[in-house]
Amino acid sequence: MAITVIGSGRVGASIALNCAVNDLDDILLLDVIQGLPQGEAMDINHQLSEMGIDRLVRGSSNYADIGKSDIIVLVAGLGRKPGMTRMDLLNTNAAIVNDVSKKIASHAKDSTLIVVTNPLDPMTYLALKASGLPNSRVIGMGGLLDLSRFKSFVHSSVGISRSSIQAIVIGEHGENMLPLVRFCSIGGIPLEQFVDRSTQSSIFEKTRSVAAEVISLKGATIHAPGNAVAKMIEAIIKNKNSLIPVSAFLEGEYGVKDVCIGVPAVIGRNGIQKIIDLPLNPAEQELFLKGVRNVQEAIRSVRPLMA
Ligand code: NAI
């Protein structure tokens, strides 16, 4: 099995579905709940049969099955409930991520790991340390989802095709997320040519808060995260060298060391092939570093697990 998704709940099932319908590879779904991954696999295979896509989706509750995976997605753990921040999940999910990452180390040490479980940046760091995989092969998914929300608000503000919008969202996948409004363009023309400052501020604020609104309305965010992870997997499998914001381990980029946080990166066959070190203005720098401090504090509190 080339793609393994660990955690077959709402987001895990959506990731598997998005990978399958895009014909990316065969998929193994895994979960601690007996029957859930097997049932999800059957359901997706039925859809593939009608679509004429010859990929096989399997369900399992046995970690020995992940051994042949090239790409593993770690999406096991609790999601936020209405009113919670991502950081409220820290202690519960850290134990799960630590445990699963060690199993990945013993069964699939040559894989590339995409981390989805929240709080995303500290969980990416923990997965990196607990799995022992190389820095370039542990990639957190947060920024691409934030970007899809940013693009959605730009689209509704300017009324031009979504396919013409170029943008980037970096920083913490959480309270200090940093949508880089000044780098957004539509067909190469800066966003400020289309909307005034107050609309730009509104796009910035709504991008930062909309996930909580979705969770308060339907209990979880599912489809957009599923698509974002599949896009990252596609970039790796097809060696696309796509520029994608991901949570990556920094070694001096942005003036920061020993933390995982959202930055623009080139994603291809070898995982994170290059990190783009953008010059930020003072306001952007302040928010980015506030996010770094928040993530560092979370990492400190789960560090005993890494001993
Ligand atoms: P869910 O509750 O629907 O599914 C989680 C699944 O993980 C459950 O089926 C559970 O049995 C399984 N699980 C728990 N421990 C496990 C273990 N040790 N091994 C294998 N499976 C295990 O939750 P949902 O909505 O799918 O969210 C999953 C995680 O993804 C949450 O932490 C959520 O906050 C996060 N998330 C992250 C996003 C991002 O942008 N990074 C976006 C959306 C969700």
Residues whose N, C-alpha, C, O or C-beta is under 5 A from the ligand:
A	BS01	NAI	I6 G7 S8 G9 R10 V11 G12 L30 D31 V32 I33 V75 A76 G77 L78 G79 R80 I96 V116 T117 N118 L120 M141 G142 L145 A220 T221 P225
